[in-house]
Amino acid sequence: MNAAAFKLEVGLLDEITSLTAKLPPLPSVVRYFDDFNNEVHSLRDISASGTILIFVDGLERLIDFDAFGALNIAVKHVVVDWFQRLDPTTVVMKAANVLRYISRCGLEPVAYLFASSPFDSRAYWSTKVLSNVKADESWALRAALHSLCRLNIGQWSPLSASIIRNLKSPRVDKYRVVRVGDCFLPLDQQALIVNHVDSLCEKLAVDPASLDNVELRDVCMLVMSYQYAFRPGQIARIELADVRFFSTGAVHVAVPLIKQQDNSKRIRVNRKIKREWGALFNELVRRRETDILQPEEGVPPRLLFGLTPSGVGRAIMELTEELTGDPWSPTDLRHTAAQRLADGGISHAGLTEFMGQTSDRIANVYFDKSPAQAQRVNEALAISPIYSNIAKIAKTKTIDKAMLLGLPSDQQIGGAPHGVPIAGIGGCALGQSLCTKNPVLACYTCSRFMPLGEPEIHEEVLESLRPVVTEFAAASRNNQQSPAYSQLKFTLDAVRRVVEELKSDREERHSP
């Protein structure tokens, strides 16, 4: 391949003009299905349109063909091919990524790939394109070349598809955040989420009118994200008809599987809501069916939550920030749920099915990250460095001994969990007689807990409960899904965080 062949500014334009002249007419109407609005949309007279308007996920998106210059007709053929095989969201993303590459590197590299022979394009890709293309841009460019093969445009034909499959893309570790662990919610913050859902269930049982519409809607979305690892697009697409109630009190929700390359695999899967949380969904459906809770403008009334996917993601992040102090995204909750199951001993096939994936290779990253059995016991003993983030104890406030002794006896925490007497660890803003949870074990992960500001007291709790954890680990053969084992694991991790925070505060007060 002669290096001079790469310099084809004028000649390349002639080749593109010749290629365009040989293209067949574009269809007068292009149809695509919008699964969010459950409508078929038609794009008319695309050959004469400079831009087209696409409806995806409740939003309007534009594809600006004029920005592709001399390639606009060829790109229109590619986009029409994409609409026949891909969902509209993917079409918009791929077109945007090709255009982003052109805006950075110019039109000539793409024009060269379109007009040249497959073998010349392969050499050009390796020497010119690969060094300056981003991963998502390279995937979009390769998808465009595959469409050229299917449509027999220029020198491309179906026989050339193998050449495109062998084109390299920049290496990207899609699961870097999983390997690093930045996406995982600490155990005490997970407990705060569970406590929030439990508290709203209690609030609903006492007085349904005490829950406002947004509070109810957001906690139900949080359950779908935290418990079942669903994406915002899946949660937003849950319909009122997808929620089924049974006389036993069980609540089942059918959720669509999205991001499937094969449209035949875009099915709905059933998930059973935790029995104690089912009442929240019952009340939400009642309010939606009686128009007490209205959907967001532009969102079809058939959808349960009445929000776009972006609205779902935003609401979940705002709620998690309110509860934990950190804005965790639905993707973070998804990774956390998967890692929670991997740590609990689920099979590869089970985790793959849970995540709605078609390949069990994706599940490997969670098993690779999952600690060894000995490390799991260390986590439960609250001595593992894996969860090193310090809890935000300032949200609950600490108290001193005088304040503790001045509280009513019902608000002074004490108990004997698993036969270990524990008292004097702090106060309860609610009162133990009104608490439905296990004293001491539930207190450290409760937002109403006011820990005593002396770390030595809480270190004694750690030392007292560690033998109990070891006994449960041995008795259950380290079964991570044992309720007692899980509760102890959550509690001791939260106690350790209290100790770290109190010691940190003490050092700051005594530092010069």
C-alpha atoms as one frame of an Amber mdcrd trajectory, in Angstrom:
protein
   0.000   0.000   0.000   1.535   3.277  -1.118   1.522   6.023   1.524   0.472
   8.525  -1.178  -2.839   6.693  -1.421  -3.844   8.187   1.914  -3.790  11.708
   0.409  -6.946  11.706  -1.679  -8.693  14.985  -0.787  -9.895  15.864  -4.290
  -9.944  12.378  -5.723 -11.758  11.047  -2.692 -14.600  13.496  -3.173 -14.979
  12.273  -6.775 -15.090   8.685  -5.539 -17.778   9.484  -2.992 -19.805  11.334
  -5.642 -19.530   8.329  -7.954 -20.469   5.943  -5.122 -23.524   8.070  -4.239
 -24.713   8.178  -7.838 -24.870   4.371  -7.952 -26.980   4.043  -4.806 -30.616
   2.929  -5.194 -33.414   5.312  -4.142 -34.084   5.542  -0.431 -37.458   4.216
   0.760 -40.223   6.823   0.881 -41.219   5.734   4.396 -39.057   4.269   7.184
 -40.886   2.868  10.195 -39.576   2.033  13.635 -41.187   0.887  16.865 -40.950
   3.079  19.951 -41.348   0.582  22.790 -41.542   3.331  25.426 -44.619   4.999
  23.902 -45.731   1.682  22.379 -46.139   3.337  18.982 -44.910   2.833  15.439
 -43.426   6.050  14.039 -42.898   6.837  10.362 -40.049   8.831   8.829 -41.218
  10.192   5.481 -39.205  11.447   2.528 -35.894  10.804   4.255 -33.996  11.378
   0.990 -34.880  15.098   1.015 -34.586  15.637   4.760 -31.582  17.375   6.245
 -32.531  16.236   9.756 -34.929  13.644  11.129 -36.696  13.609  14.492 -36.562
  10.356  16.489 -38.658   9.516  19.545 -36.703   7.435  22.072 -37.296   6.837
  25.800 -39.887   9.604  25.972 -37.511  12.164  24.462 -37.053  13.739  21.042
 -33.657  13.243  19.401 -32.310  14.570  16.105 -30.048  13.003  13.498 -28.455
  15.786  11.439 -27.541  14.312   8.062 -26.298  17.667   6.761 -23.405  17.366
   9.212 -22.123  14.372   7.214 -21.458  16.546   4.171 -20.832  14.602   0.972
 -21.491  11.356   2.836 -25.050  12.269   3.836 -26.799  10.046   1.238 -24.584
   7.051   2.017 -25.089   7.593   5.745 -28.867   7.735   5.199 -28.709   4.261
   3.644 -26.730   3.050   6.656 -29.216   4.563   9.123 -32.161   3.008   7.268
 -30.421  -0.369   7.575 -29.901   0.227  11.292 -33.587   1.010  11.791 -34.470
  -2.362  10.289 -32.316  -4.270  12.774 -31.724  -2.151  15.884 -33.842  -0.306
  18.418 -34.125   3.478  17.868 -32.035   4.311  20.933 -29.099   2.364  19.507
 -29.536   3.998  16.092 -29.378   7.491  17.598 -26.308   6.593  19.685 -24.392
   5.087  16.771 -25.145   8.031  14.480 -24.048  10.439  17.221 -20.781   8.529
  17.751 -19.922   8.566  14.032 -20.652  12.286  13.933 -18.538  12.873  17.034
 -15.583  11.146  15.366 -16.048  13.291  12.255 -16.157  16.469  14.338 -12.787
  15.552  15.885 -10.974  13.999  12.941 -12.719  15.374   9.888 -14.824  13.729
   7.195 -11.968  12.285   5.148 -11.205   9.179   7.295 -14.838   8.039   7.133
 -15.063   8.847   3.426 -11.934   6.795   2.784 -13.402   3.804   4.658 -16.642
   4.065   2.663 -15.031   4.423  -0.776 -11.964   2.142  -0.602 -11.667  -1.589
  -0.997 -11.991  -3.699   2.175  -8.265  -4.521   2.204  -7.208  -0.885   1.746
  -9.701   0.147   4.448  -8.221  -2.436   6.821  -4.736  -0.964   6.332  -6.072
   2.583   6.705  -7.897   1.619   9.906  -4.733   0.204  11.460  -2.445   3.086
  10.470  -4.727   6.123  10.655  -8.026   5.478  12.421  -7.122   3.258  15.380
  -4.639   5.699  16.913  -7.208   8.488  17.274 -10.593   6.803  17.634 -12.491
   6.244  20.877 -13.973   2.859  21.661 -17.640   3.769  21.187 -16.768   5.655
  17.982 -14.943   2.613  16.615 -17.936   0.368  17.339 -20.233   2.777  15.485
 -17.870   3.001  12.492 -17.637  -0.775  12.312 -21.446  -1.025  12.471 -21.631
   1.392   9.530 -19.176  -0.731   7.527 -21.237  -3.843   8.279 -24.257  -2.054
   6.820 -22.244  -1.234   3.690 -21.535  -4.952   3.352 -25.192  -5.914   3.711
 -26.248  -3.259   1.196 -23.407  -3.965  -1.273 -22.399  -0.306  -1.306 -19.173
   0.644  -3.070 -16.600  -2.149  -2.935 -18.158  -3.706   0.165 -20.088  -6.985
   0.040 -21.288  -9.609   2.564 -18.049 -11.545   1.960 -16.108  -8.636   3.486
 -17.834  -8.896   6.886 -15.039 -11.052   8.299 -12.544  -8.248   7.623 -14.659
  -5.820   9.642 -14.994  -8.282  12.524 -11.205  -8.426  12.732 -10.739  -4.650
  12.903  -9.323  -3.719  16.295 -10.908  -1.229  18.684  -9.302   0.556  21.624
  -9.201  -1.690  24.648 -11.771  -0.727  27.260 -12.412  -2.430  30.563 -16.186
  -2.076  30.796 -16.139  -3.377  34.349 -13.248  -1.384  35.742 -15.475   0.094
  38.442 -16.407  -3.436  39.522 -12.784  -4.575  39.691 -11.806  -1.457  41.640
 -14.894  -1.667  43.842 -15.858   2.018  43.619 -19.416   1.152  42.561 -20.312
  -0.936  45.610 -22.434   0.554  48.373 -20.890   0.004  51.824 -22.824  -2.388
  54.035 -24.035   0.300  56.404 -25.389   2.360  53.507 -27.196  -0.689  52.169
 -28.712  -1.060  55.614 -29.863   2.569  55.497 -31.702   1.845  52.249 -33.394
  -1.243  53.687 -34.308   0.663  56.838 -35.841   3.438  54.750 -38.032   0.978
  52.839 -39.032  -0.729  56.104 -39.865   2.596  57.760 -42.115   3.638  54.867
 -43.884   0.270  55.072 -44.555   0.949  58.759 -45.685   4.471  57.930 -48.036
   3.141  55.246 -49.548   0.606  57.643 -50.353   3.330  60.174 -51.678   5.979
  57.776 -51.481   5.615  53.964 -52.179   9.332  53.531 -48.949  10.139  55.394
 -46.932   9.041  52.338 -46.895  11.650  49.617 -47.002  10.545  45.994 -43.377
  11.257  45.122 -42.111   9.544  48.279 -44.138   6.422  47.473 -43.156   6.353
  43.796 -39.447   6.849  44.496 -39.204   4.145  47.172 -40.850   1.610  44.839
 -38.346   2.475  42.105 -35.539   2.140  44.652 -36.776  -1.366  45.524 -36.686
  -2.418  41.854 -33.164  -1.048  41.494 -31.698  -2.173  44.829 -33.336  -5.589
  45.161 -33.407  -6.679  41.518 -30.668  -4.650  39.766 -32.914  -3.307  37.015
 -31.756  -0.486  34.766 -33.630   2.851  34.573 -34.942   1.949  31.112 -36.409
  -1.279  32.456 -37.969   0.369  35.504 -39.485   3.142  33.381 -41.061   0.568
  31.046 -42.931  -1.359  33.778 -46.640  -1.068  33.063 -49.583  -1.021  35.464
 -50.684  -4.346  33.971 -47.281  -5.843  34.798 -47.960  -5.726  38.556 -49.978
  -8.693  39.836 -51.367  -9.155  43.328 -52.291 -12.478  44.924 -54.633 -13.329
  47.772 -51.648 -14.637  49.743 -50.172 -11.127  49.792 -47.538 -11.891  47.182
 -46.723  -9.223  44.598 -45.148 -10.109  41.228 -43.788  -7.595  38.732 -43.010
  -8.350  35.084 -40.043  -6.350  33.804 -38.810  -6.127  30.187 -35.298  -7.254
  29.309 -33.679  -4.504  27.256 -30.235  -4.080  25.657 -30.650  -7.427  23.871
 -29.085  -7.600  20.402 -31.566 -10.286  19.411 -35.074  -8.784  19.460 -36.553
 -12.226  20.142 -34.853 -12.138  23.546 -36.502  -8.842  24.529 -38.978 -10.613
  26.793 -40.430  -9.871  30.220 -39.199 -11.625  33.343 -41.190 -12.005  36.556
 -39.788 -10.945  39.907 -41.394 -11.478  43.311 -41.322  -8.450  45.592 -40.251
  -9.027  49.167 -43.459  -9.842  51.065 -43.005  -7.060  53.619 -42.582  -4.465
  50.840 -45.518  -5.554  48.678 -47.923  -3.100  50.325 -45.965  -0.195  48.827
 -46.651  -1.438  45.300 -50.276  -2.117  46.131 -50.725   1.484  47.239 -48.791
   2.839  44.240 -50.991   0.944  41.765 -54.115   2.129  43.597 -53.034   5.758
  43.319 -52.124   5.418  39.656 -55.403   3.709  38.754 -57.439   6.351  40.600
 -55.403   9.210  39.065 -54.186  10.372  42.478 -50.663  10.100  41.056 -50.313
  11.463  37.532 -47.530  10.545  35.072 -45.002  13.124  33.980 -45.980  15.139
  30.922 -45.350  13.164  27.747 -45.153   9.794  29.542 -47.846   7.262  28.531
 -50.436   6.662  31.293 -50.016   2.891  31.007 -46.561   3.083  32.654 -46.453
   2.429  36.399 -43.981   5.073  37.531 -44.872   7.764  34.999 -41.269   8.850
  34.380 -38.808   8.666  31.503 -35.673   6.499  32.000 -33.610   9.610  32.649
 -36.207  10.718  35.206 -35.994   7.339  36.950 -32.211   7.543  37.184 -32.311
  11.081  38.487 -34.939  10.268  41.150 -32.988   7.249  42.430 -29.749   9.207
  42.682 -31.465  12.012  44.587 -33.070   9.546  47.009 -29.861   7.601  47.678
 -28.017  10.858  48.307 -30.702  11.882  50.787 -30.452   8.529  52.589 -26.706
   7.864  52.529 -25.032  11.179  51.766 -23.714   9.804  48.446 -25.609   9.949
  45.117 -25.547   6.287  44.034 -26.755   5.646  40.498 -28.991   2.725  39.404
 -25.881   1.248  37.780 -24.107   1.283  41.162 -27.111  -0.425  42.755 -27.103
  -2.979  39.926 -23.436  -3.818  40.470 -23.953  -3.968  44.238 -26.881  -6.379
  43.900 -24.877  -8.644  41.603 -21.874  -8.627  43.935 -24.145  -9.311  46.896
 -25.409 -12.484  45.199 -21.922 -13.535  44.081 -20.679 -13.166  47.668 -23.699
 -15.193  48.776 -22.713 -18.197  46.661 -25.138 -17.973  43.715 -24.201 -19.981
  40.620 -22.916 -18.453  37.380 -26.146 -19.418  35.636 -28.244 -17.958  38.446
 -26.396 -14.629  38.408 -26.583 -14.448  34.602 -30.350 -14.976  34.729 -30.722
 -12.463  37.554 -28.848  -9.789  35.556 -30.852 -10.494  32.398 -27.702 -11.297
  30.423 -27.313 -13.802  27.612 -23.688 -14.762  28.339 -22.366 -16.023  31.672
 -18.968 -14.473  30.883 -20.225 -11.157  32.249 -20.947 -12.817  35.596 -17.279
 -13.793  35.905 -16.237 -10.285  36.881 -18.361 -10.445  40.027 -17.004 -13.864
  41.005 -13.467 -12.640  40.381 -14.164  -9.723  42.677 -15.883 -11.867  45.302
 -13.518 -12.438  48.254 -12.386 -15.839  49.399 -14.359 -17.584  52.134 -11.900
 -16.580  54.843 -12.175 -12.975  53.743 -15.955 -13.192  53.995 -15.700 -14.252
  57.614 -13.292 -11.370  58.230 -15.888  -9.027  56.777 -18.432 -10.342  59.209
 -15.890  -9.915  62.018 -15.588  -6.269  60.953 -11.801  -6.421  60.522 -11.648
  -6.549  56.733 -10.098  -3.544  54.915 -12.385  -4.087  51.904 -15.056  -1.746
  53.229 -12.865   1.159  54.302 -15.217   4.111  53.832 -16.143   5.714  57.141
 -19.849   6.010  57.935 -21.400   9.425  58.078 -22.220   9.292  61.789 -22.810
  13.037  61.845 -26.190  12.350  60.255 -27.408  10.730  63.485 -25.308  12.666
  66.073 -23.551  11.230  69.146 -24.326  11.731  72.816 -22.243  11.694  76.013
 -22.830   9.708  79.205 -24.708  12.542  80.946 -27.106  12.866  78.040 -27.569
   9.094  77.916 -28.365   8.817  81.632 -30.784  11.710  81.281 -32.863   9.890
  78.667 -35.991   7.943  79.673 -35.206   4.289  80.319 -37.144   3.265  77.216
 -34.753   5.328  75.087 -31.599   3.833  76.635 -30.585   0.932  74.420 -29.915
  -2.446  75.952 -30.381  -6.080  75.096 -28.861  -9.537  75.022 -28.481 -10.529
  71.369 -27.560 -14.212  71.060 -27.109 -14.318  74.827 -24.512 -11.532  74.972
 -25.633  -8.756  77.378 -25.011  -5.301  75.870 -26.062  -1.943  77.306 -24.964
   1.681  77.420 -24.095   1.937  73.713 -26.331   4.937  73.061 -29.874   6.207
  72.850 -32.868   5.703  70.619 -34.848   8.698  69.389 -37.930   6.507  68.973
 -37.881   4.305  72.063 -37.305   0.532  72.224 -40.925  -0.253  73.096 -42.022
   1.265  69.761 -39.258  -0.396  67.693 -40.195  -3.483  65.705 -36.577  -4.532
  65.195 -34.015  -6.396  67.251 -32.397  -4.055  69.818 -28.610  -3.612  69.547
 -28.295  -5.609  66.300 -30.544  -3.213  64.367 -29.499  -0.021  66.174 -26.120
   0.503  64.515 -27.726   0.626  61.074 -30.737   2.702  62.136 -31.099   6.423
  61.412 -32.660   6.970  64.872 -29.608   5.636  66.737 -27.583   8.118  68.815
 -24.291   6.341  69.636 -22.420   7.090  72.826 -19.375   9.197  71.959 -16.847
   6.787  73.501 -15.238   4.397  71.015 -14.106   1.991  73.775 -17.737   1.070
  74.511 -18.356   0.119  70.891 -15.073  -1.784  70.655 -16.350  -3.937  73.533
 -19.464  -4.654  71.447 -17.220  -5.805  68.592 -15.217  -8.108  70.845 -18.394
  -9.514  72.416 -20.130 -10.311  69.121 -17.158 -11.644  67.138 -17.300 -15.112
  68.769 -21.003 -15.265  67.938 -20.257 -14.575  64.267 -17.621 -17.297  64.207
 -20.098 -19.759  65.703 -22.751 -18.886  63.112 -20.198 -19.123  60.289 -19.246
 -22.622  61.417 -22.817 -23.766  62.047 -24.082 -22.543  58.680 -20.941 -23.590
  56.811 -20.410 -19.960  55.877 -23.811 -19.727  54.222 -23.885 -16.039  53.240
 -27.657 -16.090  52.811 -28.308 -17.142  56.413 -30.472 -14.311  57.876 -28.713
 -14.373  61.247 -25.266 -14.412  59.657 -26.169 -11.518  57.329 -27.596  -9.449
  60.184 -24.481  -9.943  62.275 -22.299  -9.082  59.285 -24.167  -5.815  58.708
 -24.121  -4.957  62.414 -20.438  -5.532  63.053 -19.404  -3.628  59.963 -21.528
  -0.689  61.128 -20.068  -0.922  64.674 -16.564  -0.796  63.264 -17.459   2.329
  61.320 -18.802   3.977  64.457 -15.530   3.201  66.246 -13.449   4.607  63.366
 -15.497   7.798  63.211 -15.400   8.395  66.963 -11.652   7.819  67.089 -11.190
  10.165  64.141 -13.234  12.849  65.884 -11.199  12.398  69.076  -7.916  12.786
  67.194  -9.160  15.965  65.528 -10.208  17.468  68.851  -6.831  16.756  70.460
  -4.651  17.680  67.517  -2.767  21.017  67.931
